[in-house]
Amino acid sequence: MAATQTTTIETVSVVRPLKVISLICLCIAIALSIVSLSSTWWLRSGSFRTGLFLECTSSSEPSHAAPLREAPLPGKCHAPARDSGRLVAEFEIMVLGRAHFEARHAHCGRGSAKLMYVLYFSRPGPPIPHLTRSLQADLKELRNFVTDIQTDRQTDRQTDRQTDRQTDRQTKRFIVSYIKAVAALMIIALIFTGVAFFLNICGLSKSDIRRKYIFYKFATYLAILAVLLELTALIVFPACFYVKMKEYGSRRDWEVDWSYGLAWGATLFTFGASLLLICDKEHEEVYYKEKTIYNPPPELMN
């Protein structure tokens, strides 16, 4: 009796190392992002440091360093907040008032206007008896005019205070807004990276080639979006800080610290994971191997 021939097809699943390496990169990126967000070492100057959620001052502040406005007490931390003030020069107000008065009384002559100005500020009180009636009338008008100037000055001061408050609120909102925007971008990027990590695990665990491709595709898209968000946040943070550096009220040397570097490290690892997923997306991970088995006749078995 002739030997019988049977053919079997075996399915072999092969896990490519690039997918595993991308999974490891995403895991490292998640860890670096969490540490970067939770720390307060994004920017540092002396013993003062600030992060995305807190700014702190250590207890070893150098004595030669100028204090920062609204900085927390040594050894304390609080939420980032900055106010800006504006100095009002009284001398300029006086000069503007005098120039306005001289322009108003130009018909009396520049010398008479200066004389009335000096008489008023050097000897205030009732009109001087020996002055002419015309000069007394001008002096009375001067007093009324200066009274109006003082009233206008008080009104201007109140307006300046309101403007300063509005400017302070706008400045504070701007600083807090860009910090919150950077924090929001980093948190969203962290969420995208975590979802990409989960989808990569699902792709590795599935045996269906179509499902694998779908999981890897969405993981790649989310990793790329996370990289774009992190790049935006890491560029906006130092740029906005440079614009509003004066709001810290002290001339100091500022430098980015290790938390900012960890954020860049997370971005690089996420970018590397996305590249690995893109480069290896065309390769199938399931192979079909055909095997032929020859079965000898039963009499030969005996």
C-alpha positions in Angstrom: 0.0 0.0 0.0 1.3 3.4 -0.9 2.0 6.0 1.7 -0.7 8.6 2.3 0.2 12.3 2.0 -1.4 15.0 4.2 -0.8 18.7 4.1 -1.3 21.0 7.1 -1.1 24.8 7.3 0.3 26.3 10.4 -0.2 29.9 11.4 2.8 31.5 12.9 2.5 34.9 14.7 5.7 36.9 14.8 6.0 40.0 17.0 8.4 42.5 15.4 10.9 44.1 17.8 10.1 47.6 16.5 6.6 47.5 17.9 8.0 46.4 21.3 10.6 49.2 21.2 7.9 51.7 20.4 5.9 50.5 23.4 8.9 50.9 25.7 9.4 54.5 24.3 5.8 55.4 25.0 6.1 54.0 28.5 9.3 56.1 29.2 7.6 59.2 27.7 4.6 58.8 30.0 6.9 58.6 33.1 8.9 61.6 32.0 5.8 63.7 31.4 4.3 62.9 34.8 7.5 63.8 36.6 7.8 67.0 34.6 4.3 68.1 35.3 4.4 67.4 39.0 7.7 69.2 39.6 8.4 72.9 40.1 11.8 73.1 38.3 10.8 74.5 34.9 12.5 77.9 35.5 15.0 78.9 38.2 16.7 82.0 39.4 18.7 81.7 42.6 16.6 79.9 45.1 13.4 80.8 43.4 11.9 78.3 41.0 8.6 78.0 39.2 6.6 75.2 37.5 3.3 75.0 35.8 1.2 74.7 38.9 3.4 76.1 41.8 6.3 78.5 42.3 8.5 78.1 45.3 11.4 79.7 47.2 13.8 77.6 49.1 15.1 78.6 52.5 18.6 79.3 51.1 17.9 82.5 49.2 21.2 84.3 48.5 21.6 87.5 50.5 22.9 89.4 47.5 20.0 88.5 45.3 17.2 91.1 44.9 13.9 89.8 46.2 11.2 88.9 43.7 7.9 90.6 43.8 5.1 88.4 45.2 7.5 85.5 45.6 6.5 83.0 48.3 8.3 83.0 51.6 11.4 80.9 52.0 10.4 77.3 52.2 6.9 78.0 50.9 5.1 77.5 47.6 2.0 79.0 46.0 0.2 79.3 42.7 1.9 81.5 40.1 0.7 85.1 40.3 2.2 88.3 39.1 1.1 92.0 39.3 2.6 94.9 37.5 2.6 98.5 38.8 3.1 101.8 37.1 4.8 104.8 38.7 3.3 108.2 38.2 5.7 111.1 38.2 4.3 114.1 40.0 7.0 116.3 38.5 5.7 115.7 35.0 2.2 116.5 36.1 3.4 119.8 37.5 5.3 120.7 34.4 2.3 119.8 32.2 0.1 122.0 34.4 2.5 124.9 34.2 2.9 124.6 30.4 -0.9 124.5 30.0 -1.3 127.6 32.2 1.3 129.5 30.3 -0.3 128.6 27.0 -3.7 129.7 28.4 -2.4 133.1 29.6 -0.2 133.8 26.6 -2.1 137.1 26.0 -0.6 138.5 29.3 3.0 137.8 28.1 5.2 134.9 29.0 6.9 136.9 31.8 3.5 137.7 33.5 2.4 134.2 33.3 5.6 132.9 34.9 5.3 135.7 37.6 1.7 134.7 38.5 2.8 131.1 38.6 5.7 131.9 41.0 3.6 134.2 43.1 0.9 131.6 43.6 3.3 128.8 44.6 5.7 131.0 46.6 3.1 132.9 48.6 -0.4 131.4 48.6 -3.1 133.4 50.3 -5.2 136.5 49.7 -4.2 138.9 46.9 -1.2 141.1 47.5 -2.4 144.8 48.1 0.2 146.6 46.0 -0.5 144.6 42.9 -2.6 146.2 40.2 -6.2 145.2 39.8 -5.5 143.5 36.5 -2.7 141.4 38.0 -4.9 140.6 41.1 -7.7 139.5 38.7 -5.2 137.3 36.8 -3.9 136.0 40.1 -7.4 135.1 41.2 -8.0 133.4 37.9 -4.7 131.6 38.4 -5.9 130.3 41.8 -9.1 129.1 40.2 -7.2 127.5 37.4 -4.8 125.8 39.8 -7.8 124.6 41.8 -9.2 123.1 38.7 -5.8 121.5 37.9 -5.8 119.9 41.4 -9.3 118.6 40.9 -8.3 117.3 37.5 -5.2 115.8 39.0 -7.2 113.9 41.6 -9.6 112.7 38.9 -6.6 111.6 36.8 -5.1 109.8 39.8 -8.3 107.9 40.3 -8.4 107.1 36.6 -4.8 106.0 36.8 -5.5 103.7 39.7 -8.4 102.1 37.9 -6.2 101.8 34.8 -3.5 100.2 36.9 -5.9 97.8 38.4 -7.2 96.8 35.0 -3.6 96.5 33.7 -2.6 94.4 36.8 -5.6 92.1 36.2 -4.9 91.9 32.5 -1.2 91.2 33.2 -2.0 88.6 35.8 -4.5 87.0 33.5 -2.0 86.9 30.7 0.7 85.2 32.9 -1.7 82.8 34.4 -3.4 82.1 31.1 -0.2 81.2 29.2 0.9 79.0 32.1 -2.5 77.3 32.2 -2.4 76.9 28.4 1.0 75.2 28.6 -0.1 72.9 31.4 -3.3 72.0 29.5 -1.3 71.2 26.3 1.1 69.0 28.3 -1.8 67.2 30.1 -3.6 66.6 26.8 -0.4 65.3 25.2 0.1 63.0 28.2 -3.4 61.6 27.7 -2.8 61.0 24.0 0.5 59.2 24.8 -1.3 57.0 27.4 -4.0 56.1 24.9 -1.4 55.4 22.2 0.4 53.1 24.7 -2.8 51.2 25.4 -3.6 50.8 21.7 -0.1 49.5 21.1 -0.6 46.9 23.7 -3.9 45.9 22.1 -2.2 45.6 18.8 0.5 43.3 20.2 -2.1 41.1 21.9 -4.4 40.6 19.0 -4.0 37.8 16.4 -6.2 39.3 13.7 -4.0 41.2 11.2 -6.8 43.7 10.4 -7.3 44.6 14.1 -3.6 44.9 14.6 -3.3 47.4 11.7 -6.2 49.5 13.1 -4.7 49.6 16.6 -1.3 50.5 15.3 -2.7 53.2 13.0 -4.6 55.0 15.8 -1.6 54.7 18.1 0.5 56.3 15.5 -1.9 59.2 15.0 -2.2 59.9 18.7 1.5 59.8 19.2 2.0 62.3 16.4 -0.6 64.6 17.9 1.0 64.3 21.3 4.3 65.4 19.8 2.8 68.4 18.2 1.1 69.5 21.4 4.2 69.1 23.4 6.3 71.0 20.9 3.8 73.9 21.0 3.8 74.0 24.8 7.6 73.8 25.1 8.0 76.7 22.6 5.3 78.9 24.0 6.5 78.6 27.6 9.9 80.3 27.3 8.7 82.7 24.7 5.9 84.1 26.8 8.1 84.1 29.9 10.7 86.2 28.1 8.0 88.7 27.1 6.7 89.0 30.7 10.0 88.6 32.5 9.8 92.2 33.8 6.7 91.3 35.8 8.9 89.5 38.3 10.2 92.9 39.3 13.9 92.1 39.6 16.8 91.9 37.2 18.1 88.3 37.5 19.7 85.6 35.5 17.0 83.0 34.6 17.6 79.5 33.3 15.5 76.6 32.4 15.9 73.6 34.7 15.6 69.9 34.6 11.7 69.7 34.6 11.7 71.5 31.2 14.4 69.1 30.0 12.3 66.1 31.1 9.4 67.5 29.0 11.7 67.7 26.0 12.8 64.1 26.7 9.2 62.9 26.8 8.6 64.7 23.5 11.7 62.9 21.9 10.6 59.5 23.2 7.1 60.0 21.9 8.5 61.1 18.5 10.7 58.1 18.4 7.8 55.8 19.1 5.7 57.4 16.4 8.6 56.9 13.9 8.9 53.2 14.8 5.2 52.7 14.3 5.3 54.5 10.9 8.3 52.7 9.6 7.0 49.2 10.5 3.3 49.6 9.7 3.5 47.9 6.3 4.9 44.6 7.6 2.5 41.8 8.4 3.1 40.0 11.6 1.2 36.8 10.8 2.8 34.2 8.4 1.3 31.1 7.0 3.6 28.1 6.8 2.6 25.1 4.8 3.9 21.7 6.0 3.5 18.3 4.2 3.4 15.1 6.2 3.9 11.7 4.7 2.1 8.9 6.6 3.6 5.4 6.0 1.2 2.5 5.4 0.1 0.6 8.5 1.9 -2.6 7.6 5.2 -0.8 7.6 4.4 0.5 11.1 4.4 -3.1 12.3 
